[in-house]
Each structure stands twice: as C-alpha cells, then as structure tokens.
Amino acid sequence: MKTAAIEGFHTVEFFRTIKEKMAKATEGMSLQERRNFFQQMREGQISLA
C-alpha cells in the first residue's frame, strides 16, 4: 500500500497545534460550556484549523 505525502504537511504537528488551540479556547469553561463549544465545533460553527 502506497500513501501519498503532501510536501510540508506534518500530521502530528498539525494535530498538536489543534489540541493546544482547543485547550486554550476551553480554559476556565464549565463542563456545560465545553459541551456547547465542542458541539459548535462539530456543527462547523467554530473552526480552529
């Protein structure tokens, strides 16, 4: 199986960056606020990429 690599794109680096952005965005939020935040992300209302 051969996979196509995109030059200059590093998957691990990309997802670490997203994880850090999510942590900063949800810092200090209550559980319900986090649930609403993640729901909005799933619906495409919030984008961190």
Stockholm file with secondary structure:
# STOCKHOLM 1.0

chainA/1-49         MKTAAIEGFHTVEFFRTIKEKMAKATEGMSLQERRNFFQQMREGQISLA
#=GR chainA/1-49 SS CCCCCCTTCCHHHHHHHHHHHHHHHHTTCCHHHHHHHHHHHHHTSCCCC
#=GC SS_cons        CCCCCCTTCCHHHHHHHHHHHHHHHHTTCCHHHHHHHHHHHHHTSCCCC
//
